[in-house]
């Protein structure tokens, strides 16, 4: 009784043991630990980085334009004298956190649509999968650019376009996994007991899809970050004076010969993000499905 009251009951012990196994696996995998450290650092930077800056991201000081990195401006300044470290720090949130939110929304919607399509079957499943097939027939980058251009250049519209384009991959994955789950004994027993479709999705399908959808999502975050940056680079994403990293790289391209730091530092942030999330996604895939690691 005392253990349960203090929070050390059997369920708590099970959670602690599960977390201990995950941490042990992370310590044993250098690549996974590196990816986790990079992602943790980037998320902390996105959350507290803006509080560490000594200059406002939009503070113009023409006398300090295109200054090289130094004590006063750790990463130099841009063509208007704005502190580049401050702009990169404030640009971390639209570049990183927005991508994470979009991927989380894609996982949720993809699980809902794909799971229900696999449960219901019949004409509903056929219609959903034909729409998915049509969307997958178009190269993702082309479709993303077309949707972003149709919606209008802005970061929000670029992220909406990315959500729409990435959604078919998650719908197809969820539907395929659901079809396999529908043959399991406990699912068939629940159906015989009169369980509804939403009950099956919530209690039997979604929990079993969580692992593989999370793996796909972790691997997809890097692609979403780079795709959003690419849209900003070509003018279809975040617009000036937004400090989004892709927009910074695009502007810094014009000053590559005179101010190398302008494009290098935001580009390095994008590269670090891609490496971190890809390493973490590979580690999670190997942890939840060891066969992939053995096959490699």
The 8 nearest C-alpha neighbors of each residue, nearest first, counted from 0:
[[1, 3, 2, 4, 8, 5, 7, 6],
 [0, 2, 4, 3, 5, 7, 6, 8],
 [1, 3, 7, 5, 0, 4, 8, 6],
 [4, 2, 8, 6, 0, 7, 5, 1],
 [5, 3, 1, 6, 2, 0, 7, 8],
 [4, 6, 2, 3, 7, 1, 8, 0],
 [5, 7, 3, 4, 8, 2, 11, 1],
 [8, 6, 2, 3, 11, 5, 12, 9],
 [7, 9, 3, 11, 10, 2, 6, 12],
 [10, 8, 12, 11, 13, 7, 3, 14],
 [11, 9, 13, 12, 8, 14, 7, 15],
 [10, 12, 14, 8, 13, 9, 7, 15],
 [11, 13, 15, 9, 14, 10, 16, 7],
 [12, 14, 10, 16, 11, 15, 9, 17],
 [15, 13, 17, 11, 12, 16, 18, 10],
 [14, 16, 12, 18, 17, 13, 19, 11],
 [15, 17, 19, 13, 14, 18, 12, 20],
 [16, 18, 14, 20, 19, 15, 13, 21],
 [19, 17, 21, 15, 20, 16, 14, 22],
 [18, 20, 16, 22, 17, 21, 23, 15],
 [21, 19, 23, 17, 18, 22, 24, 16],
 [20, 22, 18, 24, 19, 23, 25, 17],
 [21, 23, 25, 19, 24, 20, 26, 18],
 [24, 22, 20, 26, 25, 21, 19, 27],
 [25, 23, 27, 21, 22, 26, 20, 28],
 [24, 26, 22, 28, 23, 27, 32, 31],
 [27, 25, 23, 24, 28, 32, 22, 29],
 [26, 28, 24, 25, 23, 29, 32, 31],
 [29, 27, 31, 25, 26, 30, 32, 24],
 [30, 28, 32, 31, 33, 27, 26, 25],
 [29, 31, 33, 32, 28, 278, 34, 282],
 [32, 30, 282, 34, 279, 28, 33, 29],
 [31, 33, 29, 35, 34, 25, 30, 28],
 [34, 32, 30, 36, 31, 35, 29, 37],
 [33, 35, 275, 279, 278, 31, 37, 32],
 [34, 36, 32, 38, 33, 37, 279, 39],
 [37, 35, 33, 39, 34, 38, 40, 32],
 [36, 38, 34, 40, 275, 35, 39, 41],
 [37, 39, 41, 35, 40, 275, 36, 42],
 [40, 38, 36, 42, 37, 41, 35, 43],
 [39, 41, 37, 43, 38, 42, 44, 36],
 [42, 40, 44, 38, 43, 39, 45, 37],
 [41, 43, 45, 39, 44, 40, 38, 46],
 [44, 42, 46, 40, 45, 41, 47, 39],
 [43, 45, 48, 41, 42, 47, 46, 40],
 [46, 44, 91, 42, 92, 43, 48, 47],
 [47, 45, 43, 44, 48, 42, 49, 92],
 [46, 48, 50, 44, 49, 43, 45, 51],
 [49, 47, 44, 88, 51, 50, 45, 46],
 [48, 50, 88, 89, 51, 47, 52, 85],
 [51, 49, 47, 48, 52, 46, 53, 88],
 [52, 50, 48, 49, 53, 47, 85, 88],
 [53, 51, 85, 54, 49, 50, 48, 84],
 [52, 54, 51, 55, 85, 50, 82, 72],
 [55, 53, 52, 56, 85, 82, 58, 81],
 [54, 56, 58, 57, 85, 53, 52, 82],
 [57, 55, 86, 85, 58, 54, 82, 81],
 [56, 58, 55, 59, 81, 86, 240, 82],
 [59, 57, 55, 81, 56, 60, 54, 82],
 [58, 60, 81, 80, 79, 57, 61, 82],
 [61, 59, 80, 62, 63, 79, 81, 58],
 [60, 62, 80, 64, 63, 79, 59, 78],
 [61, 63, 60, 64, 80, 79, 59, 65],
 [64, 62, 80, 61, 60, 66, 65, 76],
 [80, 63, 65, 78, 61, 79, 66, 62],
 [66, 64, 77, 76, 78, 258, 80, 67],
 [65, 67, 76, 75, 64, 63, 68, 77],
 [66, 68, 75, 69, 65, 76, 258, 74],
 [69, 67, 75, 74, 73, 72, 66, 70],
 [70, 68, 73, 72, 71, 67, 75, 74],
 [69, 71, 72, 73, 68, 74, 75, 67],
 [70, 72, 69, 73, 68, 75, 53, 82],
 [73, 71, 75, 69, 70, 74, 68, 82],
 [72, 74, 68, 69, 70, 75, 71, 84],
 [75, 73, 68, 84, 83, 72, 76, 260],
 [74, 76, 68, 67, 72, 66, 83, 73],
 [75, 77, 82, 65, 83, 80, 66, 81],
 [76, 78, 65, 80, 79, 81, 64, 83],
 [77, 79, 64, 65, 80, 76, 81, 61],
 [80, 78, 64, 61, 77, 81, 59, 60],
 [64, 79, 81, 60, 63, 61, 76, 77],
 [82, 80, 76, 59, 77, 79, 58, 83],
 [81, 83, 76, 85, 84, 72, 75, 56],
 [82, 84, 86, 76, 85, 74, 75, 87],
 [85, 83, 87, 74, 86, 82, 88, 73],
 [84, 86, 88, 56, 83, 52, 82, 87],
 [85, 87, 56, 83, 89, 242, 88, 84],
 [86, 88, 90, 84, 89, 85, 83, 91],
 [89, 87, 85, 48, 49, 91, 90, 86],
 [88, 90, 86, 49, 87, 91, 85, 92],
 [89, 91, 243, 242, 87, 88, 92, 93],
 [92, 90, 45, 94, 88, 89, 95, 93],
 [91, 93, 96, 45, 95, 94, 90, 89],
 [94, 92, 97, 90, 91, 95, 96, 243],
 [93, 95, 91, 92, 243, 90, 97, 224],
 [96, 94, 98, 92, 97, 91, 93, 99],
 [95, 97, 99, 92, 98, 93, 100, 94],
 [96, 98, 100, 93, 99, 95, 94, 101],
 [97, 99, 101, 95, 96, 100, 224, 223],
 [100, 98, 96, 102, 97, 101, 103, 220],
 [99, 101, 103, 97, 98, 102, 104, 96],
 [102, 100, 98, 104, 103, 99, 162, 105],
 [101, 103, 105, 99, 104, 100, 216, 106],
 [104, 102, 100, 106, 105, 101, 99, 107],
 [105, 103, 101, 107, 102, 106, 108, 100],
 [104, 106, 102, 108, 103, 107, 166, 109],
 [107, 105, 109, 103, 104, 108, 110, 102],
 [106, 108, 104, 110, 105, 109, 111, 103],
 [109, 107, 111, 105, 110, 106, 104, 112],
 [110, 108, 170, 169, 106, 112, 111, 107],
 [109, 111, 107, 113, 114, 108, 173, 112],
 [110, 112, 108, 114, 109, 113, 115, 107],
 [113, 111, 109, 115, 114, 110, 116, 108],
 [114, 112, 174, 170, 173, 116, 110, 115],
 [113, 115, 117, 111, 174, 110, 116, 112],
 [114, 116, 118, 112, 117, 113, 119, 111],
 [115, 117, 124, 113, 119, 114, 118, 120],
 [118, 116, 174, 114, 178, 177, 115, 120],
 [119, 117, 115, 116, 120, 114, 196, 177],
 [118, 120, 116, 117, 115, 121, 124, 123],
 [121, 119, 124, 117, 116, 118, 123, 122],
 [122, 120, 123, 124, 125, 119, 116, 126],
 [121, 123, 125, 124, 126, 120, 127, 119],
 [124, 122, 126, 125, 121, 120, 127, 116],
 [123, 125, 116, 120, 127, 122, 126, 121],
 [124, 126, 122, 128, 123, 127, 129, 121],
 [127, 125, 129, 123, 124, 128, 122, 130],
 [128, 126, 124, 130, 125, 129, 131, 123],
 [127, 129, 131, 125, 130, 126, 132, 124],
 [130, 128, 132, 126, 131, 127, 125, 133],
 [131, 129, 133, 127, 128, 132, 134, 126],
 [130, 132, 128, 134, 167, 129, 133, 135],
 [133, 131, 129, 135, 130, 134, 128, 136],
 [132, 134, 136, 130, 131, 135, 129, 137],
 [135, 133, 131, 136, 132, 137, 130, 167],
 [136, 134, 132, 137, 133, 131, 167, 138],
 [135, 137, 133, 134, 132, 138, 131, 139],
 [136, 138, 135, 134, 139, 142, 141, 133],
 [139, 137, 141, 140, 142, 136, 135, 134],
 [140, 138, 142, 141, 143, 137, 164, 135],
 [139, 141, 143, 142, 138, 144, 226, 145],
 [142, 140, 144, 138, 143, 139, 145, 137],
 [143, 141, 145, 139, 144, 140, 146, 138],
 [144, 142, 140, 146, 141, 145, 160, 139],
 [143, 145, 147, 141, 142, 146, 148, 140],
 [146, 144, 142, 148, 143, 147, 149, 141],
 [145, 147, 149, 143, 148, 160, 144, 150],
 [148, 146, 144, 150, 157, 149, 145, 160],
 [147, 149, 151, 145, 146, 150, 144, 152],
 [150, 148, 146, 147, 151, 145, 144, 152],
 [151, 149, 147, 148, 156, 146, 152, 157],
 [150, 152, 148, 149, 147, 153, 156, 235],
 [151, 153, 235, 236, 148, 147, 156, 234],
 [154, 152, 236, 237, 156, 155, 238, 157],
 [153, 155, 237, 236, 157, 156, 158, 152],
 [156, 154, 158, 157, 153, 159, 236, 237],
 [157, 155, 159, 153, 158, 154, 147, 150],
 [156, 158, 154, 160, 147, 236, 155, 159],
 [157, 159, 161, 155, 160, 156, 162, 154],
 [160, 158, 156, 162, 161, 157, 155, 163],
 [159, 161, 157, 163, 158, 162, 146, 143],
 [160, 162, 158, 164, 159, 163, 165, 143],
 [163, 161, 159, 165, 160, 164, 166, 101],
 [162, 164, 160, 166, 161, 165, 159, 167],
 [163, 165, 161, 162, 166, 160, 143, 139],
 [166, 164, 162, 163, 167, 168, 161, 169],
 [165, 167, 163, 169, 168, 105, 164, 162],
 [168, 166, 170, 131, 169, 165, 171, 164],
 [169, 167, 171, 166, 170, 165, 172, 135],
 [168, 170, 109, 172, 166, 167, 171, 173],
 [171, 169, 109, 113, 167, 173, 172, 168],
 [170, 172, 174, 168, 169, 173, 167, 175],
 [171, 173, 169, 175, 170, 174, 168, 176],
 [174, 172, 113, 170, 176, 110, 175, 171],
 [173, 175, 113, 117, 177, 171, 114, 176],
 [176, 174, 172, 178, 177, 173, 171, 179],
 [175, 177, 173, 179, 178, 174, 172, 180],
 [178, 176, 180, 174, 179, 117, 175, 114],
 [179, 177, 117, 181, 175, 180, 176, 174],
 [178, 180, 177, 176, 181, 182, 175, 183],
 [181, 179, 177, 182, 183, 178, 176, 204],
 [180, 182, 178, 179, 183, 186, 177, 187],
 [183, 181, 180, 179, 184, 187, 186, 178],
 [184, 182, 180, 186, 181, 185, 187, 179],
 [183, 185, 187, 186, 188, 182, 181, 189],
 [184, 186, 188, 187, 183, 189, 203, 190],
 [187, 185, 189, 188, 184, 183, 181, 190],
 [186, 188, 190, 184, 189, 185, 191, 183],
 [189, 187, 185, 191, 186, 190, 184, 192],
 [188, 190, 192, 186, 187, 191, 194, 185],
 [191, 189, 187, 194, 193, 192, 188, 186],
 [190, 192, 188, 193, 189, 187, 194, 186],
 [191, 193, 189, 190, 194, 188, 187, 195],
 [192, 194, 190, 191, 195, 189, 188, 196],
 [195, 193, 190, 189, 192, 198, 199, 196],
 [196, 194, 198, 197, 199, 193, 190, 200],
 [195, 197, 199, 198, 200, 118, 194, 115],
 [196, 198, 200, 199, 195, 201, 115, 194],
 [199, 197, 195, 201, 196, 200, 202, 194],
 [200, 198, 196, 203, 197, 202, 201, 204],
 [201, 199, 204, 197, 198, 205, 203, 202],
 [200, 202, 198, 205, 199, 197, 203, 204],
 [201, 203, 199, 198, 200, 204, 206, 205],
 [204, 202, 199, 200, 206, 201, 205, 207],
 [205, 203, 200, 207, 206, 199, 208, 201],
 [204, 206, 208, 207, 201, 200, 203, 209],
 [207, 205, 209, 208, 204, 203, 202, 201],
 [206, 208, 204, 205, 209, 203, 210, 180],
 [207, 209, 205, 206, 210, 211, 212, 204],
 [208, 210, 212, 206, 207, 211, 213, 205],
 [211, 209, 213, 212, 208, 214, 207, 287],
 [210, 212, 214, 213, 208, 209, 215, 284],
 [213, 211, 215, 209, 214, 210, 208, 216],
 [214, 212, 216, 210, 211, 215, 209, 217],
 [215, 213, 211, 217, 216, 212, 284, 280],
 [214, 216, 212, 218, 213, 217, 219, 211],
 [215, 217, 219, 213, 214, 218, 102, 212],
 [218, 216, 280, 214, 219, 220, 215, 213],
 [217, 219, 280, 215, 216, 277, 220, 214],
 [218, 220, 216, 222, 217, 221, 215, 223],
 [221, 219, 223, 222, 217, 218, 224, 216],
 [222, 220, 273, 224, 219, 223, 276, 225],
 [221, 223, 219, 225, 220, 224, 226, 273],
 [222, 224, 226, 220, 225, 221, 98, 227],
 [225, 223, 221, 227, 222, 226, 98, 220],
 [224, 226, 228, 222, 223, 227, 229, 221],
 [225, 227, 229, 223, 228, 224, 222, 230],
 [228, 226, 230, 224, 229, 225, 223, 231],
 [245, 227, 229, 225, 231, 226, 230, 232],
 [230, 228, 232, 226, 231, 227, 225, 245],
 [231, 229, 236, 235, 227, 232, 233, 228],
 [230, 232, 236, 246, 228, 234, 245, 237],
 [231, 233, 249, 229, 245, 246, 230, 234],
 [234, 232, 230, 231, 235, 229, 249, 236],
 [233, 235, 231, 232, 236, 230, 152, 238],
 [236, 234, 152, 230, 231, 233, 147, 148],
 [235, 237, 231, 154, 230, 153, 157, 152],
 [238, 236, 154, 153, 231, 241, 243, 246],
 [237, 239, 241, 153, 240, 236, 234, 246],
 [240, 238, 241, 237, 246, 242, 243, 247],
 [239, 241, 238, 242, 57, 237, 246, 243],
 [242, 240, 239, 243, 238, 237, 246, 90],
 [243, 241, 90, 86, 244, 247, 240, 87],
 [244, 242, 90, 246, 241, 245, 94, 93],
 [245, 243, 247, 265, 246, 90, 242, 248],
 [228, 244, 246, 231, 232, 248, 247, 243],
 [245, 247, 231, 249, 232, 244, 248, 243],
 [248, 246, 244, 250, 245, 249, 251, 242],
 [249, 247, 262, 251, 245, 246, 250, 252],
 [248, 250, 232, 246, 252, 247, 251, 245],
 [251, 249, 247, 252, 248, 253, 246, 262],
 [250, 252, 262, 261, 248, 254, 253, 249],
 [251, 253, 255, 250, 249, 254, 262, 248],
 [252, 254, 251, 255, 250, 249, 256, 257],
 [255, 253, 251, 258, 257, 252, 256, 259],
 [256, 254, 259, 252, 258, 257, 253, 251],
 [257, 255, 254, 258, 259, 253, 252, 251],
 [256, 258, 254, 255, 259, 65, 253, 260],
 [259, 257, 254, 260, 255, 261, 256, 65],
 [258, 260, 255, 261, 256, 263, 257, 262],
 [261, 259, 263, 258, 262, 264, 75, 74],
 [262, 260, 251, 259, 258, 263, 77, 264],
 [263, 261, 251, 248, 260, 264, 265, 266],
 [262, 264, 260, 266, 265, 261, 267, 259],
 [263, 265, 267, 266, 262, 260, 268, 261],
 [266, 264, 268, 244, 267, 263, 262, 248],
 [267, 265, 263, 269, 264, 268, 262, 248],
 [266, 268, 270, 264, 265, 269, 263, 271],
 [269, 267, 265, 271, 266, 270, 272, 264],
 [270, 268, 272, 266, 267, 271, 273, 265],
 [269, 271, 267, 273, 272, 268, 266, 274],
 [270, 272, 268, 274, 269, 273, 267, 275],
 [273, 271, 269, 275, 270, 274, 268, 276],
 [272, 274, 221, 270, 271, 276, 275, 277],
 [275, 273, 271, 277, 272, 276, 278, 270],
 [276, 274, 34, 37, 272, 278, 38, 277],
 [275, 277, 279, 278, 273, 221, 274, 280],
 [278, 276, 280, 274, 279, 218, 275, 273],
 [279, 277, 34, 281, 275, 280, 276, 31],
 [278, 280, 34, 276, 282, 31, 277, 281],
 [279, 281, 218, 217, 277, 283, 282, 278],
 [282, 280, 284, 278, 279, 283, 277, 285],
 [281, 283, 31, 279, 285, 280, 284, 286],
 [282, 284, 286, 280, 285, 281, 214, 287],
 [285, 283, 281, 287, 282, 286, 214, 288],
 [284, 286, 289, 288, 282, 292, 283, 287],
 [287, 285, 283, 284, 288, 289, 282, 24],
 [286, 288, 284, 285, 283, 289, 210, 211],
 [287, 289, 285, 290, 286, 284, 291, 292],
 [290, 288, 285, 292, 291, 286, 287, 293],
 [291, 289, 293, 292, 288, 294, 285, 295],
 [292, 290, 294, 289, 293, 285, 288, 295],
 [291, 293, 295, 285, 289, 290, 294, 288],
 [294, 292, 290, 295, 291, 289, 285, 288],
 [295, 293, 291, 292, 290, 289, 285, 288],
 [294, 292, 293, 291, 290, 285, 289, 281]]
